[in-house]
């Protein structure tokens, strides 16, 4: 791997607060395409424009939830949102917006990603019940 690619991935980690596995793979195997893709992300998300960083993170969390992105991807943005000062409740309320638009399956995945990051506890029934697990229907 070139020194330039290593510096680029380090700079991405610093500016974003995270890097994804595909960023690491592309830095090593097709640095030019990583730079091109990151240029679009920078223009739409990273560069300061009208929307503040907190708002952009909430939008990202909701859009990733709706698109059923990987849990790790959603969680990376939840962590950045928390680092920016958003509360767990604010993030949960944003995820809840996905319910009417994307349905219960996408919503559950978003809530599970959130629950793990913020270490949210849960209320257990006091009666006998079948366990539904993380992927159960409503």
C-alpha positions as protocol buffer text, in pm:
chain_id: "A"
residue {
  index: 1
  type: UNK
  ca { x: 0 y: 0 z: 0 }
}
residue {
  index: 2
  type: UNK
  ca { x: 128 y: 345 z: -84 }
}
residue {
  index: 3
  type: UNK
  ca { x: 205 y: 609 z: 176 }
}
residue {
  index: 4
  type: UNK
  ca { x: -54 y: 832 z: 8 }
}
residue {
  index: 5
  type: UNK
  ca { x: -328 y: 570 z: 49 }
}
residue {
  index: 6
  type: UNK
  ca { x: -237 y: 516 z: 413 }
}
residue {
  index: 7
  type: UNK
  ca { x: -245 y: 890 z: 481 }
}
residue {
  index: 8
  type: UNK
  ca { x: -578 y: 917 z: 300 }
}
residue {
  index: 9
  type: UNK
  ca { x: -745 y: 643 z: 507 }
}
residue {
  index: 10
  type: UNK
  ca { x: -602 y: 797 z: 825 }
}
residue {
  index: 11
  type: UNK
  ca { x: -740 y: 1137 z: 724 }
}
residue {
  index: 12
  type: UNK
  ca { x: -1078 y: 979 z: 649 }
}
residue {
  index: 13
  type: UNK
  ca { x: -1084 y: 823 z: 996 }
}
residue {
  index: 14
  type: UNK
  ca { x: -998 y: 1155 z: 1156 }
}
residue {
  index: 15
  type: UNK
  ca { x: -1249 y: 1365 z: 962 }
}
residue {
  index: 16
  type: UNK
  ca { x: -1538 y: 1117 z: 983 }
}
residue {
  index: 17
  type: UNK
  ca { x: -1475 y: 959 z: 1320 }
}
residue {
  index: 18
  type: UNK
  ca { x: -1498 y: 613 z: 1159 }
}
residue {
  index: 19
  type: UNK
  ca { x: -1400 y: 417 z: 850 }
}
residue {
  index: 20
  type: UNK
  ca { x: -1586 y: 122 z: 705 }
}
residue {
  index: 21
  type: UNK
  ca { x: -1434 y: -204 z: 587 }
}
residue {
  index: 22
  type: UNK
  ca { x: -1493 y: -115 z: 223 }
}
residue {
  index: 23
  type: UNK
  ca { x: -1294 y: 207 z: 273 }
}
residue {
  index: 24
  type: UNK
  ca { x: -998 y: 2 z: 395 }
}
residue {
  index: 25
  type: UNK
  ca { x: -1025 y: -247 z: 108 }
}
residue {
  index: 26
  type: UNK
  ca { x: -1054 y: 25 z: -154 }
}
residue {
  index: 27
  type: UNK
  ca { x: -761 y: 220 z: -7 }
}
residue {
  index: 28
  type: UNK
  ca { x: -542 y: -82 z: -66 }
}
residue {
  index: 29
  type: UNK
  ca { x: -687 y: -220 z: -390 }
}
residue {
  index: 30
  type: UNK
  ca { x: -834 y: 74 z: -585 }
}
residue {
  index: 31
  type: UNK
  ca { x: -728 y: 399 z: -425 }
}
residue {
  index: 32
  type: UNK
  ca { x: -844 y: 606 z: -723 }
}
residue {
  index: 33
  type: UNK
  ca { x: -1206 y: 486 z: -693 }
}
residue {
  index: 34
  type: UNK
  ca { x: -1202 y: 538 z: -316 }
}
residue {
  index: 35
  type: UNK
  ca { x: -1093 y: 898 z: -373 }
}
residue {
  index: 36
  type: UNK
  ca { x: -1370 y: 951 z: -630 }
}
residue {
  index: 37
  type: UNK
  ca { x: -1640 y: 800 z: -405 }
}
residue {
  index: 38
  type: UNK
  ca { x: -1515 y: 996 z: -106 }
}
residue {
  index: 39
  type: UNK
  ca { x: -1534 y: 1315 z: -312 }
}
residue {
  index: 40
  type: UNK
  ca { x: -1910 y: 1271 z: -349 }
}
residue {
  index: 41
  type: UNK
  ca { x: -1947 y: 1190 z: 21 }
}
residue {
  index: 42
  type: UNK
  ca { x: -1742 y: 1496 z: 112 }
}
residue {
  index: 43
  type: UNK
  ca { x: -1950 y: 1726 z: -105 }
}
residue {
  index: 44
  type: UNK
  ca { x: -2284 y: 1595 z: 23 }
}
residue {
  index: 45
  type: UNK
  ca { x: -2203 y: 1506 z: 384 }
}
residue {
  index: 46
  type: UNK
  ca { x: -1863 y: 1603 z: 521 }
}
residue {
  index: 47
  type: UNK
  ca { x: -1820 y: 1958 z: 392 }
}
residue {
  index: 48
  type: UNK
  ca { x: -1992 y: 2228 z: 596 }
}
residue {
  index: 49
  type: UNK
  ca { x: -2280 y: 2372 z: 403 }
}
residue {
  index: 50
  type: UNK
  ca { x: -2625 y: 2474 z: 528 }
}
residue {
  index: 51
  type: UNK
  ca { x: -2710 y: 2174 z: 747 }
}
residue {
  index: 52
  type: UNK
  ca { x: -2513 y: 2129 z: 1067 }
}
residue {
  index: 53
  type: UNK
  ca { x: -2328 y: 1807 z: 1150 }
}
residue {
  index: 54
  type: UNK
  ca { x: -2589 y: 1688 z: 1402 }
}
residue {
  index: 55
  type: UNK
  ca { x: -2870 y: 1716 z: 1149 }
}
residue {
  index: 56
  type: UNK
  ca { x: -2665 y: 1535 z: 885 }
}
residue {
  index: 57
  type: UNK
  ca { x: -2594 y: 1250 z: 1125 }
}
residue {
  index: 58
  type: UNK
  ca { x: -2963 y: 1208 z: 1209 }
}
residue {
  index: 59
  type: UNK
  ca { x: -3046 y: 1204 z: 839 }
}
residue {
  index: 60
  type: UNK
  ca { x: -2774 y: 948 z: 777 }
}
residue {
  index: 61
  type: UNK
  ca { x: -2895 y: 725 z: 1062 }
}
residue {
  index: 62
  type: UNK
  ca { x: -3252 y: 732 z: 933 }
}
residue {
  index: 63
  type: UNK
  ca { x: -3154 y: 677 z: 570 }
}
residue {
  index: 64
  type: UNK
  ca { x: -2926 y: 387 z: 661 }
}
residue {
  index: 65
  type: UNK
  ca { x: -3204 y: 235 z: 872 }
}
residue {
  index: 66
  type: UNK
  ca { x: -3454 y: 271 z: 587 }
}
residue {
  index: 67
  type: UNK
  ca { x: -3205 y: 122 z: 340 }
}
residue {
  index: 68
  type: UNK
  ca { x: -3143 y: -168 z: 581 }
}
residue {
  index: 69
  type: UNK
  ca { x: -2770 y: -102 z: 592 }
}
residue {
  index: 70
  type: UNK
  ca { x: -2551 y: -324 z: 802 }
}
residue {
  index: 71
  type: UNK
  ca { x: -2581 y: -283 z: 1177 }
}
residue {
  index: 72
  type: UNK
  ca { x: -2217 y: -178 z: 1197 }
}
residue {
  index: 73
  type: UNK
  ca { x: -2269 y: 99 z: 942 }
}
residue {
  index: 74
  type: UNK
  ca { x: -2572 y: 235 z: 1130 }
}
residue {
  index: 75
  type: UNK
  ca { x: -2382 y: 209 z: 1459 }
}
residue {
  index: 76
  type: UNK
  ca { x: -2086 y: 404 z: 1324 }
}
residue {
  index: 77
  type: UNK
  ca { x: -2315 y: 700 z: 1259 }
}
residue {
  index: 78
  type: UNK
  ca { x: -2489 y: 660 z: 1596 }
}
residue {
  index: 79
  type: UNK
  ca { x: -2149 y: 684 z: 1764 }
}
residue {
  index: 80
  type: UNK
  ca { x: -2058 y: 995 z: 1566 }
}
residue {
  index: 81
  type: UNK
  ca { x: -2396 y: 1149 z: 1657 }
}
residue {
  index: 82
  type: UNK
  ca { x: -2332 y: 1080 z: 2025 }
}
residue {
  index: 83
  type: UNK
  ca { x: -1983 y: 1230 z: 1992 }
}
residue {
  index: 84
  type: UNK
  ca { x: -2145 y: 1543 z: 1845 }
}
residue {
  index: 85
  type: UNK
  ca { x: -2364 y: 1576 z: 2154 }
}
residue {
  index: 86
  type: UNK
  ca { x: -2691 y: 1425 z: 2035 }
}
residue {
  index: 87
  type: UNK
  ca { x: -2871 y: 1233 z: 2308 }
}
residue {
  index: 88
  type: UNK
  ca { x: -2970 y: 868 z: 2282 }
}
residue {
  index: 89
  type: UNK
  ca { x: -3335 y: 982 z: 2292 }
}
residue {
  index: 90
  type: UNK
  ca { x: -3288 y: 1222 z: 1999 }
}
residue {
  index: 91
  type: UNK
  ca { x: -3128 y: 945 z: 1795 }
}
residue {
  index: 92
  type: UNK
  ca { x: -3405 y: 699 z: 1883 }
}
residue {
  index: 93
  type: UNK
  ca { x: -3669 y: 952 z: 1780 }
}
residue {
  index: 94
  type: UNK
  ca { x: -3495 y: 990 z: 1444 }
}
residue {
  index: 95
  type: UNK
  ca { x: -3490 y: 612 z: 1397 }
}
residue {
  index: 96
  type: UNK
  ca { x: -3861 y: 601 z: 1481 }
}
residue {
  index: 97
  type: UNK
  ca { x: -3927 y: 810 z: 1169 }
}
residue {
  index: 98
  type: UNK
  ca { x: -3828 y: 504 z: 965 }
}
residue {
  index: 99
  type: UNK
  ca { x: -4122 y: 300 z: 1097 }
}
residue {
  index: 100
  type: UNK
  ca { x: -4406 y: 444 z: 885 }
}
residue {
  index: 101
  type: UNK
  ca { x: -4187 y: 472 z: 575 }
}
residue {
  index: 102
  type: UNK
  ca { x: -3981 y: 154 z: 578 }
}
residue {
  index: 103
  type: UNK
  ca { x: -4179 y: -79 z: 802 }
}
residue {
  index: 104
  type: UNK
  ca { x: -4118 y: -280 z: 1114 }
}
residue {
  index: 105
  type: UNK
  ca { x: -3824 y: -488 z: 987 }
}
residue {
  index: 106
  type: UNK
  ca { x: -3609 y: -186 z: 901 }
}
residue {
  index: 107
  type: UNK
  ca { x: -3720 y: -10 z: 1220 }
}
residue {
  index: 108
  type: UNK
  ca { x: -3628 y: -310 z: 1438 }
}
residue {
  index: 109
  type: UNK
  ca { x: -3281 y: -324 z: 1284 }
}
residue {
  index: 110
  type: UNK
  ca { x: -3229 y: 45 z: 1356 }
}
residue {
  index: 111
  type: UNK
  ca { x: -3349 y: 10 z: 1714 }
}
residue {
  index: 112
  type: UNK
  ca { x: -3124 y: -292 z: 1769 }
}
residue {
  index: 113
  type: UNK
  ca { x: -2822 y: -102 z: 1636 }
}
residue {
  index: 114
  type: UNK
  ca { x: -2910 y: 190 z: 1868 }
}
residue {
  index: 115
  type: UNK
  ca { x: -2973 y: -37 z: 2169 }
}
residue {
  index: 116
  type: UNK
  ca { x: -2631 y: -195 z: 2142 }
}
residue {
  index: 117
  type: UNK
  ca { x: -2447 y: 136 z: 2109 }
}
residue {
  index: 118
  type: UNK
  ca { x: -2623 y: 313 z: 2395 }
}
residue {
  index: 119
  type: UNK
  ca { x: -2653 y: -2 z: 2607 }
}
residue {
  index: 120
  type: UNK
  ca { x: -3027 y: 52 z: 2651 }
}
residue {
  index: 121
  type: UNK
  ca { x: -3197 y: -177 z: 2897 }
}
residue {
  index: 122
  type: UNK
  ca { x: -3539 y: -328 z: 2835 }
}
residue {
  index: 123
  type: UNK
  ca { x: -3853 y: -412 z: 3024 }
}
residue {
  index: 124
  type: UNK
  ca { x: -3917 y: -785 z: 3052 }
}
residue {
  index: 125
  type: UNK
  ca { x: -4266 y: -934 z: 3079 }
}
residue {
  index: 126
  type: UNK
  ca { x: -4355 y: -1088 z: 3412 }
}
residue {
  index: 127
  type: UNK
  ca { x: -4571 y: -1354 z: 3249 }
}
residue {
  index: 128
  type: UNK
  ca { x: -4469 y: -1661 z: 3050 }
}
residue {
  index: 129
  type: UNK
  ca { x: -4407 y: -1570 z: 2688 }
}
residue {
  index: 130
  type: UNK
  ca { x: -4228 y: -1707 z: 2383 }
}
residue {
  index: 131
  type: UNK
  ca { x: -3910 y: -1520 z: 2307 }
}
residue {
  index: 132
  type: UNK
  ca { x: -3922 y: -1346 z: 1970 }
}
residue {
  index: 133
  type: UNK
  ca { x: -3559 y: -1239 z: 1945 }
}
residue {
  index: 134
  type: UNK
  ca { x: -3423 y: -940 z: 1758 }
}
residue {
  index: 135
  type: UNK
  ca { x: -3586 y: -1032 z: 1428 }
}
residue {
  index: 136
  type: UNK
  ca { x: -3940 y: -1102 z: 1550 }
}
residue {
  index: 137
  type: UNK
  ca { x: -4244 y: -935 z: 1396 }
}
residue {
  index: 138
  type: UNK
  ca { x: -4438 y: -669 z: 1581 }
}
